[in-house]
């Protein structure tokens, strides 16, 4: 028990020290590539942090929330973008960096005693970011991935990949093509990042790239779906297609579930293990 506790203290201490460095030093450095250069050691530390945890579950959670999401937030922070620029103190910076939370526009206030008021005012500053929005009600793949499934990761990918690429390419290839290319790039990056998560979960097994193929397949299917909708007649007086509601609902969920089992679940069952001890021997 004591050994397990000590094993957890080290990564959490490393995490807090990294965030203190990021907050107290980087806020004094001009935004841009210089701030990014000073953050490179933190990105490296976040990349090795999951290996401090013995179980596949903890490695998966840490690699998602810290190695992926927290690093992405810090990357946006380098250029004065993202949720971290709203932080007013180190507590804000820590909470927003590692948890799916955001600062309320109008934090709640309290009129109770000083201790209770302080605690309530701190907790009242934040609200939970919506992770899922009834994905089973999605009527298209675009709606499923864009507005209903894992909105936390989707928003981060939109800010770090989709929007920069779309803005960069619009002047060269036009609005429509830029959106398609930004979508494809976002899904490729998402696939690589999910491949990274599976790398930690499976104790460093060499990637098979099945996970990346899954997200590329989703992107290609979304592009085909958008093209198909142009061919399907629109109901008179509405903006909805003439597809039956049951078909519109079953299609995206069924396609996602079948391909998910094929390209994501099977690789984990085949290669995954809870402990990495056998790999170190």
KEKE-836619 format. One record per residue (C-alpha): residue number from 1; x, y, z. Coordinates in Angstrom, 1 decimal. Example, Ala and Ser with C-alpha at 12.3 -4.5 7.8 and 13.67 -1.06 7.14 Angstrom:
2
R	i	east	north	up
R	1	12.3	-4.5	7.8
R	2	13.7	-1.1	7.1
***
This chain:
281
R	i	east	north	up
R	1	0.0	0.0	0.0
R	2	2.8	2.4	0.9
R	3	4.7	1.5	-2.2
R	4	1.6	2.2	-4.4
R	5	1.1	5.5	-2.7
R	6	4.7	6.5	-3.2
R	7	4.4	5.5	-6.9
R	8	1.5	7.9	-7.3
R	9	3.1	10.8	-5.5
R	10	6.0	11.1	-8.0
R	11	4.0	11.6	-11.2
R	12	1.5	14.0	-9.5
R	13	4.4	16.0	-8.1
R	14	6.0	16.1	-11.5
R	15	2.7	17.2	-13.0
R	16	2.3	20.0	-10.5
R	17	5.9	21.2	-10.9
R	18	5.5	21.3	-14.7
R	19	2.3	23.3	-14.4
R	20	4.0	25.7	-12.0
R	21	6.8	26.2	-14.4
R	22	4.4	26.8	-17.2
R	23	2.3	29.3	-15.4
R	24	4.9	31.3	-13.4
R	25	7.6	31.4	-16.1
R	26	5.8	31.3	-19.5
R	27	3.4	34.1	-18.7
R	28	6.4	36.4	-18.6
R	29	7.7	35.2	-22.0
R	30	6.3	36.8	-25.2
R	31	3.8	34.7	-27.0
R	32	4.9	32.8	-30.1
R	33	7.7	30.4	-30.9
R	34	9.9	31.6	-28.0
R	35	7.2	30.5	-25.5
R	36	6.8	27.3	-27.5
R	37	10.6	26.6	-27.2
R	38	10.4	27.0	-23.4
R	39	7.6	24.5	-23.3
R	40	9.4	21.7	-25.1
R	41	10.7	20.1	-21.8
R	42	7.1	20.1	-20.5
R	43	5.8	18.3	-23.6
R	44	8.5	15.7	-23.1
R	45	7.6	15.2	-19.4
R	46	4.0	14.9	-20.3
R	47	4.9	12.2	-22.8
R	48	6.6	10.0	-20.2
R	49	4.1	10.6	-17.4
R	50	1.8	7.7	-18.2
R	51	4.7	5.2	-17.7
R	52	4.7	6.0	-14.0
R	53	1.3	4.3	-13.6
R	54	1.1	0.5	-13.3
R	55	-2.3	-0.2	-14.8
R	56	-3.5	0.1	-18.4
R	57	-6.5	2.1	-17.2
R	58	-4.4	4.7	-15.5
R	59	-2.0	4.9	-18.4
R	60	-4.9	5.4	-20.7
R	61	-6.5	8.2	-18.6
R	62	-3.2	10.0	-18.1
R	63	-2.2	9.8	-21.7
R	64	-5.6	11.3	-22.7
R	65	-6.0	14.0	-20.2
R	66	-2.3	15.0	-19.8
R	67	-0.2	13.8	-22.7
R	68	-2.9	14.8	-25.3
R	69	-5.3	17.4	-23.9
R	70	-3.1	19.3	-21.4
R	71	-0.3	19.4	-24.0
R	72	-2.7	20.8	-26.6
R	73	-4.0	23.4	-24.2
R	74	-0.4	24.5	-23.5
R	75	0.3	24.6	-27.2
R	76	-2.6	27.0	-27.7
R	77	-1.4	29.0	-24.7
R	78	1.9	29.6	-26.5
R	79	0.0	31.7	-29.0
R	80	-2.4	33.3	-26.5
R	81	-5.3	31.0	-27.6
R	82	-7.4	28.4	-25.9
R	83	-9.0	28.2	-22.4
R	84	-5.8	28.8	-20.4
R	85	-5.6	32.5	-21.4
R	86	-8.7	33.0	-19.1
R	87	-6.9	31.8	-16.0
R	88	-6.3	34.5	-13.4
R	89	-4.2	32.4	-10.9
R	90	-2.4	29.1	-10.6
R	91	-5.4	27.3	-9.3
R	92	-7.3	28.2	-12.4
R	93	-4.4	27.2	-14.6
R	94	-4.1	23.8	-12.9
R	95	-7.8	23.0	-12.9
R	96	-8.3	24.0	-16.6
R	97	-5.1	22.3	-17.7
R	98	-5.9	18.8	-16.4
R	99	-9.6	18.6	-16.0
R	100	-12.5	18.8	-18.4
R	101	-13.7	22.1	-16.9
R	102	-13.9	25.7	-17.9
R	103	-14.2	29.1	-16.1
R	104	-17.7	30.4	-15.9
R	105	-18.4	33.7	-17.5
R	106	-20.1	34.9	-14.3
R	107	-18.6	32.9	-11.3
R	108	-21.1	32.2	-8.5
R	109	-20.9	34.2	-5.3
R	110	-21.8	33.4	-1.7
R	111	-22.7	35.3	1.4
R	112	-21.7	32.7	4.0
R	113	-18.8	32.6	6.4
R	114	-15.3	33.3	5.2
R	115	-14.1	29.7	4.9
R	116	-17.3	28.5	3.3
R	117	-17.4	31.5	1.0
R	118	-13.9	30.9	-0.1
R	119	-14.5	27.3	-0.9
R	120	-17.8	28.0	-2.7
R	121	-16.3	30.9	-4.6
R	122	-13.5	28.7	-5.8
R	123	-15.7	25.8	-6.9
R	124	-18.3	28.2	-8.3
R	125	-15.7	29.5	-10.8
R	126	-15.8	26.4	-12.9
R	127	-18.3	24.3	-14.8
R	128	-17.8	20.9	-16.4
R	129	-17.3	20.7	-20.2
R	130	-19.9	18.6	-21.8
R	131	-18.2	15.4	-23.0
R	132	-21.1	13.6	-24.8
R	133	-24.4	14.9	-26.1
R	134	-26.6	11.9	-26.7
R	135	-24.6	10.4	-29.5
R	136	-27.2	7.8	-30.2
R	137	-29.5	10.5	-31.6
R	138	-27.0	11.5	-34.3
R	139	-28.5	11.4	-37.8
R	140	-25.2	11.7	-39.6
R	141	-21.5	10.9	-39.1
R	142	-20.8	14.6	-39.2
R	143	-23.2	15.3	-36.4
R	144	-22.0	12.3	-34.4
R	145	-18.3	13.3	-34.5
R	146	-18.7	17.0	-34.6
R	147	-21.4	17.7	-32.1
R	148	-22.2	14.7	-30.0
R	149	-19.2	12.3	-29.4
R	150	-16.4	13.4	-27.1
R	151	-16.9	17.1	-27.6
R	152	-14.0	17.8	-25.3
R	153	-11.4	16.2	-27.7
R	154	-13.3	17.5	-30.7
R	155	-13.1	21.1	-29.5
R	156	-9.3	20.8	-28.8
R	157	-8.8	19.3	-32.3
R	158	-10.9	22.1	-33.8
R	159	-8.7	24.8	-32.2
R	160	-5.3	23.1	-32.7
R	161	-5.7	21.5	-36.1
R	162	-8.9	22.2	-38.0
R	163	-9.2	26.0	-37.7
R	164	-5.5	26.8	-38.4
R	165	-5.4	24.6	-41.5
R	166	-8.8	25.9	-42.8
R	167	-7.7	29.5	-42.4
R	168	-4.3	28.8	-44.0
R	169	-5.8	27.0	-47.1
R	170	-8.9	29.0	-47.7
R	171	-7.0	31.6	-49.8
R	172	-5.3	28.9	-51.9
R	173	-8.0	26.3	-52.6
R	174	-11.2	28.0	-51.7
R	175	-13.6	27.6	-48.7
R	176	-15.1	24.2	-49.6
R	177	-11.9	22.5	-50.4
R	178	-10.2	24.0	-47.3
R	179	-12.9	22.6	-45.1
R	180	-12.5	19.1	-46.5
R	181	-8.7	19.2	-46.2
R	182	-8.9	20.6	-42.7
R	183	-11.4	17.8	-41.8
R	184	-9.1	15.1	-43.2
R	185	-6.1	16.5	-41.4
R	186	-8.0	16.7	-38.1
R	187	-9.0	13.1	-38.4
R	188	-5.5	11.9	-39.3
R	189	-4.1	13.8	-36.3
R	190	-6.9	12.3	-34.1
R	191	-5.9	8.9	-35.4
R	192	-2.3	9.3	-34.6
R	193	-3.1	10.6	-31.1
R	194	-5.4	7.7	-30.5
R	195	-2.6	5.4	-31.7
R	196	-0.5	7.1	-29.0
R	197	-3.1	6.2	-26.4
R	198	-3.1	2.6	-27.5
R	199	0.7	2.6	-27.4
R	200	0.6	3.5	-23.7
R	201	-2.3	1.1	-22.9
R	202	-0.5	-1.9	-24.7
R	203	2.8	-1.2	-22.9
R	204	4.6	0.2	-25.9
R	205	3.6	-2.3	-28.5
R	206	4.5	-1.3	-32.0
R	207	1.5	0.5	-33.6
R	208	-0.4	-1.4	-36.3
R	209	-2.0	1.8	-37.5
R	210	-5.4	0.2	-37.4
R	211	-6.6	3.0	-35.1
R	212	-5.4	5.7	-37.5
R	213	-7.2	3.8	-40.3
R	214	-10.4	3.9	-38.3
R	215	-10.4	7.7	-38.1
R	216	-9.3	8.1	-41.7
R	217	-12.2	5.8	-42.7
R	218	-14.6	8.0	-40.6
R	219	-13.4	11.1	-42.5
R	220	-13.7	9.5	-45.9
R	221	-17.2	8.3	-45.0
R	222	-18.2	11.8	-43.8
R	223	-17.0	13.2	-47.2
R	224	-19.0	10.5	-49.0
R	225	-22.0	11.2	-46.8
R	226	-21.9	14.9	-47.5
R	227	-21.7	14.1	-51.3
R	228	-24.6	11.7	-51.0
R	229	-26.8	14.2	-49.3
R	230	-26.5	16.5	-52.3
R	231	-28.0	13.7	-54.4
R	232	-30.8	12.9	-52.0
R	233	-33.9	15.1	-52.6
R	234	-34.9	17.6	-49.8
R	235	-38.3	17.5	-48.3
R	236	-40.4	20.3	-49.6
R	237	-40.6	23.2	-47.1
R	238	-37.8	21.8	-44.9
R	239	-34.1	21.5	-44.8
R	240	-34.1	17.8	-44.1
R	241	-33.5	15.0	-46.6
R	242	-36.2	12.4	-47.5
R	243	-34.3	9.6	-45.8
R	244	-36.4	7.8	-43.2
R	245	-35.6	8.9	-39.6
R	246	-34.9	5.3	-38.6
R	247	-32.3	5.0	-41.5
R	248	-30.8	8.3	-40.6
R	249	-30.3	7.2	-37.0
R	250	-29.2	3.6	-37.5
R	251	-26.7	4.4	-40.3
R	252	-24.2	6.6	-38.3
R	253	-24.4	4.6	-35.0
R	254	-24.2	1.2	-36.8
R	255	-21.3	2.2	-38.9
R	256	-19.4	3.7	-36.0
R	257	-20.0	0.6	-33.8
R	258	-19.0	-1.9	-36.4
R	259	-15.9	-0.2	-37.5
R	260	-15.0	0.6	-33.8
R	261	-15.1	-3.1	-32.9
R	262	-13.1	-4.0	-36.0
R	263	-10.3	-1.4	-35.8
R	264	-10.2	-0.4	-32.2
R	265	-11.5	-3.1	-29.9
R	266	-9.9	-6.0	-31.5
R	267	-6.4	-4.5	-31.5
R	268	-6.6	-3.9	-27.7
R	269	-7.9	-7.4	-27.0
R	270	-5.1	-8.8	-29.2
R	271	-2.2	-6.8	-27.8
R	272	-3.4	-5.2	-24.5
R	273	-2.3	-6.2	-21.1
R	274	-2.8	-4.5	-17.7
R	275	0.8	-4.5	-16.4
R	276	4.0	-3.7	-18.3
R	277	6.1	-5.8	-15.9
R	278	6.6	-8.6	-18.4
R	279	7.9	-6.2	-20.9
R	280	10.6	-4.9	-18.6
R	281	11.9	-8.4	-17.8
***
